[in-house]
Every structure is written in C-alpha cells, then in structure tokens.
C-alpha cells in the first residue's frame, strides 16, 4: 500500500510541470513585427508566407510556437493570428499591439527592429530613444490585457554581411534590391568609412536589443526576453531566402522557432 501511494505521488510530481504549462497556455496567440515574423520570402517570390512563420506558422516543418502550443492545448487551434507586416518599424508596433488586444491574444511574440536599422544610411536609422519609446508604447497597450509576451532580439545583420560578402549572387541581390544598404552597401569594401558604417549599424542593433531587454523587464514577469538568442544565432546563407539573401527561408524560420521557444515561457523544464 505504501509503495502504491509512493508511485502515485511520484507520477504526480512528474506530471505536474506539464499539466501546469498546459493549464496556463493561452487559447489565442499573435505575432507582431515585420517581414521576418510574416514569413516573407519563406515560400514564394516576394510574398508573405505566414504558414512558415517562426511564431504562428502551421507548417509542420517549421515547428513554430503555434504548433508547440497546440501540442499543449487544443484550444489554440486556428487561433494563430499574424499581425506582422513587411517593412514595419518599431513605430508600427503599438498599432499591431492594439489589434492583438482586440483579438484577445493571451500570448504575443514580438520581433521588431531590423527595419529601424536597415535604412539607406546609418544617419537614417531610428534613434535609440525613439525606438525605446515605441516599444514602451506597445507594451503599455498589451499590459492591461495580461498577455504573456515573448520578445525576440534583433538578428545580427553584420553576421549576414560576413556570410554573404564573398558570394557574388548575394551581393547582386543586395545591390539590385537596395537591401539594408546601411549595412550591405559595398559589401567587399575595406575602406575605413565602410567599416565604420557597418560597425555603426551593428552597434545600433545591439543598442536596440538592450532597450528590448529593459522594456521587457519593466513589463514584469509576464514578459520574457530571449536573452540575445536570435542575435547570437550563427545563421548561414543556407538559412536565408535565395530570392533576396536577407530574409529567413524555411530552414531559417525553423531555427528562429527553436531558439526563441527555448528561451520562452513554455520551453521544456530542466529534469
């Protein structure tokens, strides 16, 4: 009898963490951000492909946050809302946050800032103070709803430059498409002004990420910053679209889903 009771208690201890996660899993989730979260160029020629979004995608190959949440609770099925818009900057985030609140989203992912840095020149980048204000405004919209928020760091754009600068096809797409010229213009140049330009963009991205960390901490326990996981991830050209050599392809979206989920609320608990 004692052994039987002990076995039941042991089973309860093992099952409790999973049950707790399932019990607190929201029934509606939403993605906020720019082209990355919209899955731009992940499955078609210069179109959004939300089915392959790292956040809300329903393509099994991506193993998105939505599919991982669905494995915990059937209630979220079909409630994977994507309000991310290609070309969005941090200034657009409060409006997206309002849509998330109006839709009853209990779990929200945010990945925004690449377009704030990917301007024509470093002088055109969003000032850090303005970026922080936009993030604070968006989180202030979300806070009264009680939504849990996963804030992803901005990718290290300089890593993309290093990976593609010696690739003639990548350089051609960057030039013809005028892609992130603040970082990617004259990619093979070692001139001091070009080196300084790239360093300025990378430093701005790092400054944005620090503001994301601080803003998330201010939001409270219901916000989780990824700790720089996306920024630190070693993306390769095999994980970016062959149509622009900038946006994540399906493999890149899959990697984003994993590193962000592992840093979030519902990641597997340590044994």
C-alpha positions as CSV (number, residue, x, y, z in Angstrom):
1,X,0.0,0.0,0.0
2,X,2.8,2.4,0.9
3,X,4.6,1.5,-2.3
4,X,1.4,2.2,-4.3
5,X,0.9,5.6,-2.7
6,X,4.6,6.4,-3.3
7,X,4.2,5.5,-7.0
8,X,1.1,7.8,-7.3
9,X,2.9,10.7,-5.7
10,X,6.0,10.2,-7.9
11,X,3.8,10.2,-11.0
12,X,2.1,13.4,-9.8
13,X,5.4,15.1,-9.4
14,X,6.5,14.1,-12.9
15,X,3.2,15.2,-14.5
16,X,2.7,18.4,-12.6
17,X,5.0,20.6,-14.6
18,X,3.5,19.6,-18.0
19,X,0.0,20.0,-16.6
20,X,0.8,23.4,-15.2
21,X,2.2,24.5,-18.6
22,X,-0.9,23.2,-20.4
23,X,-3.2,24.9,-17.8
24,X,-1.7,28.3,-18.4
25,X,-1.4,28.1,-22.2
26,X,-3.5,30.8,-23.8
27,X,-6.1,29.9,-26.4
28,X,-5.2,32.8,-28.8
29,X,-1.7,33.9,-29.8
30,X,-0.5,36.7,-32.1
31,X,2.7,37.6,-33.9
32,X,3.8,41.3,-34.0
33,X,6.7,42.6,-36.0
34,X,8.0,42.9,-39.6
35,X,8.7,40.8,-42.6
36,X,10.6,38.1,-40.6
37,X,7.6,37.2,-38.5
38,X,5.4,37.5,-41.6
39,X,7.5,34.7,-43.2
40,X,8.4,37.0,-46.1
41,X,10.1,35.1,-48.9
42,X,9.9,31.8,-47.0
43,X,7.8,30.1,-49.6
44,X,7.2,32.4,-52.5
45,X,8.6,35.2,-54.6
46,X,8.4,38.4,-52.6
47,X,5.3,37.5,-50.7
48,X,4.5,36.9,-47.0
49,X,4.2,33.3,-46.0
50,X,2.6,33.2,-42.6
51,X,2.3,29.4,-42.7
52,X,6.0,29.3,-42.3
53,X,6.4,32.0,-39.7
54,X,8.5,31.0,-36.7
55,X,5.8,32.4,-34.5
56,X,2.3,31.5,-35.9
57,X,3.1,29.2,-38.8
58,X,1.1,25.9,-39.2
59,X,3.6,24.2,-41.5
60,X,4.9,21.1,-39.6
61,X,8.4,21.6,-40.9
62,X,8.8,24.8,-39.0
63,X,7.6,23.6,-35.6
64,X,6.5,27.1,-34.8
65,X,5.4,28.5,-31.4
66,X,1.9,27.9,-32.5
67,X,2.4,24.2,-33.2
68,X,4.2,23.8,-29.9
69,X,1.4,25.5,-28.1
70,X,-1.1,23.4,-30.0
71,X,0.6,20.3,-28.6
72,X,-0.1,21.5,-25.1
73,X,-3.7,22.6,-25.6
74,X,-6.2,22.0,-28.5
75,X,-7.9,25.3,-27.6
76,X,-5.4,27.3,-29.6
77,X,-6.2,25.5,-32.8
78,X,-7.0,28.0,-35.5
79,X,-6.2,31.0,-33.3
80,X,-2.8,31.8,-34.6
81,X,-3.0,35.4,-35.6
82,X,-0.3,37.2,-37.5
83,X,-0.3,41.0,-37.4
84,X,3.3,41.3,-38.6
85,X,3.7,43.5,-41.7
86,X,6.7,43.5,-44.1
87,X,8.5,46.9,-43.9
88,X,7.2,47.7,-40.4
89,X,9.4,49.6,-38.0
90,X,9.1,50.0,-34.2
91,X,6.7,52.9,-34.9
92,X,4.1,50.5,-36.2
93,X,4.3,48.2,-33.2
94,X,1.7,50.0,-30.9
95,X,-0.9,49.7,-33.7
96,X,-0.2,46.0,-34.1
97,X,-0.4,45.6,-30.3
98,X,-3.9,47.1,-30.3
99,X,-5.0,44.6,-32.9
100,X,-3.6,41.8,-30.7
101,X,-5.5,43.1,-27.6
102,X,-8.7,43.5,-29.6
103,X,-8.4,39.9,-30.8
104,X,-8.0,38.6,-27.2
105,X,-4.4,37.3,-27.7
106,X,-3.1,35.8,-24.5
107,X,0.4,35.1,-25.9
108,X,2.2,37.6,-28.1
109,X,5.6,37.4,-29.8
110,X,7.5,40.5,-30.8
111,X,10.4,40.7,-33.3
112,X,10.9,44.2,-34.5
113,X,13.9,46.5,-35.3
114,X,15.6,45.2,-38.4
115,X,13.9,47.8,-40.5
116,X,14.8,50.5,-37.9
117,X,18.4,49.7,-38.7
118,X,18.2,48.6,-42.3
119,X,17.9,52.1,-43.8
120,X,19.7,53.7,-46.7
121,X,22.4,55.1,-44.5
122,X,23.3,55.0,-40.8
123,X,22.1,58.6,-40.4
124,X,18.6,57.4,-41.3
125,X,18.4,54.7,-38.5
126,X,15.7,55.2,-35.9
127,X,17.3,57.0,-32.8
128,X,17.6,54.7,-29.8
129,X,15.3,56.8,-27.7
130,X,12.6,56.8,-30.3
131,X,12.9,53.0,-30.7
132,X,12.5,52.6,-26.9
133,X,9.5,54.8,-26.8
134,X,7.8,52.8,-29.5
135,X,8.5,49.6,-27.6
136,X,7.2,51.0,-24.3
137,X,4.1,52.3,-26.0
138,X,3.3,48.9,-27.5
139,X,3.9,47.1,-24.2
140,X,1.7,49.6,-22.4
141,X,-1.1,48.6,-24.8
142,X,-0.5,44.9,-24.0
143,X,0.0,45.1,-20.3
144,X,-3.7,45.7,-19.2
145,X,-4.7,42.6,-21.1
146,X,-2.4,40.4,-19.1
147,X,-0.9,38.9,-22.2
148,X,2.3,36.9,-21.9
149,X,4.9,38.5,-24.2
150,X,7.9,36.8,-25.8
151,X,10.4,39.5,-27.1
152,X,12.9,38.2,-29.5
153,X,16.2,40.0,-30.1
154,X,17.0,41.5,-33.5
155,X,19.3,39.3,-35.6
156,X,22.9,40.3,-36.0
157,X,22.8,41.8,-39.5
158,X,26.6,42.0,-39.6
159,X,26.7,38.2,-39.4
160,X,24.7,38.1,-42.7
161,X,27.1,40.5,-44.3
162,X,30.1,38.3,-43.3
163,X,28.3,35.2,-44.6
164,X,27.4,36.7,-47.9
165,X,30.0,39.3,-48.8
166,X,32.1,36.8,-50.8
167,X,29.1,35.4,-52.6
168,X,28.5,37.1,-56.0
169,X,24.8,36.2,-56.1
170,X,24.1,37.5,-52.7
171,X,26.0,40.8,-53.5
172,X,23.9,41.2,-56.7
173,X,20.6,40.8,-54.9
174,X,21.6,43.2,-52.1
175,X,22.6,45.8,-54.7
176,X,19.7,45.4,-57.2
177,X,17.1,45.2,-54.4
178,X,18.7,48.0,-52.3
179,X,18.6,45.7,-49.3
180,X,19.7,47.1,-46.0
181,X,22.2,49.4,-47.6
182,X,23.3,50.9,-44.3
183,X,25.0,47.5,-43.7
184,X,25.2,45.8,-47.0
185,X,26.2,48.5,-49.5
186,X,29.7,48.0,-51.0
187,X,30.0,44.7,-49.1
188,X,33.6,43.9,-50.2
189,X,35.0,47.3,-49.4
190,X,37.6,47.5,-46.6
191,X,37.7,51.3,-46.7
192,X,37.6,52.9,-43.3
193,X,34.3,54.7,-43.9
194,X,32.6,51.4,-44.9
195,X,34.0,49.6,-42.0
196,X,32.8,52.4,-39.7
197,X,29.4,52.3,-41.3
198,X,28.9,48.6,-40.7
199,X,30.1,49.0,-37.1
200,X,27.6,51.8,-36.5
201,X,24.7,49.6,-37.7
202,X,25.8,46.7,-35.6
203,X,26.2,48.9,-32.5
204,X,22.7,50.4,-33.2
205,X,21.2,46.9,-33.3
206,X,22.9,46.0,-30.1
207,X,21.5,49.2,-28.5
208,X,18.0,48.3,-29.7
209,X,18.4,44.8,-28.2
210,X,19.4,46.3,-24.8
211,X,16.3,48.5,-24.9
212,X,14.2,45.4,-25.6
213,X,15.7,43.7,-22.6
214,X,15.0,46.7,-20.3
215,X,11.5,47.3,-21.6
216,X,10.6,43.6,-21.2
217,X,11.9,43.7,-17.6
218,X,9.8,46.7,-16.9
219,X,6.7,44.9,-18.2
220,X,7.1,42.4,-15.5
221,X,7.0,38.6,-15.1
222,X,4.6,38.2,-18.0
223,X,7.4,39.3,-20.4
224,X,10.3,37.1,-21.4
225,X,13.3,38.4,-23.4
226,X,15.2,35.8,-25.4
227,X,18.5,36.9,-23.8
228,X,20.0,37.7,-27.2
229,X,19.4,34.2,-28.6
230,X,18.4,35.4,-32.0
231,X,21.2,38.0,-32.2
232,X,23.7,35.3,-31.2
233,X,22.4,32.6,-33.5
234,X,25.0,31.7,-36.3
235,X,22.8,32.0,-39.3
236,X,24.3,30.8,-42.6
237,X,23.3,31.6,-46.3
238,X,21.6,28.2,-46.4
239,X,19.0,29.6,-43.9
240,X,18.1,32.7,-45.9
241,X,16.0,33.1,-49.0
242,X,17.6,32.6,-52.4
243,X,15.3,35.3,-53.6
244,X,16.9,38.1,-51.6
245,X,19.7,36.6,-49.4
246,X,18.3,38.5,-46.5
247,X,15.0,37.0,-45.1
248,X,15.0,33.6,-43.4
249,X,13.8,30.8,-45.6
250,X,12.0,27.7,-44.2
251,X,15.2,26.5,-42.5
252,X,15.9,29.9,-41.1
253,X,12.3,30.2,-39.7
254,X,12.7,26.7,-38.1
255,X,15.9,27.8,-36.4
256,X,14.2,31.0,-35.2
257,X,11.3,29.0,-33.8
258,X,13.6,26.7,-31.8
259,X,15.9,29.3,-30.3
260,X,13.1,31.7,-29.3
261,X,10.9,28.9,-27.9
262,X,13.8,27.5,-25.9
263,X,14.2,30.9,-24.3
264,X,10.5,31.4,-23.6
265,X,7.8,30.5,-21.1
266,X,6.9,27.1,-22.3
267,X,10.3,25.6,-23.0
268,X,10.8,22.1,-21.7
269,X,11.6,22.2,-18.0
270,X,15.0,21.1,-16.8
271,X,14.9,17.5,-15.5
